[in-house]
Amino acid sequence: MSALIDPFDNDGAADLLDELREAPTGEVHELLASALHRVVDLGSDEYLEKDYAEAAIAAAAIVGAVRQGDSALVERRRLSGVDFGPVGDLVGPALAALSRVTSAESELFELWLDDGQERQLLDSVEGISAVLRGEI
């Protein structure tokens, strides 16, 4: 297994984290849903921009962490005061978004492929997917 990537160590994730920290309580769920659906709702032949893919990966990781009660991840990302509410309805979109991020027409996947490090991205996305599926 290759070294896993940090799903929050990029501009797209940083933007999402900032939005979540600043959002009123009632809008947090919608921000996560929007980050996921922005990716899922693209047609399979439409090009997925890197920042949207990065935000979707981060949103999926947050959904998995919140479902599992992983307060360490939440605290580490300075999201302790954020009220996520129930996120169970976001598991399906999160899994679909992760699948789309690693498919054809994804700028992020192309960049990792060009660097010969696509295995890192695939393994990291699979790890987040396993958490979402309750396997970890």
Disulfide bonds with the S-S distance in Angstrom:
none
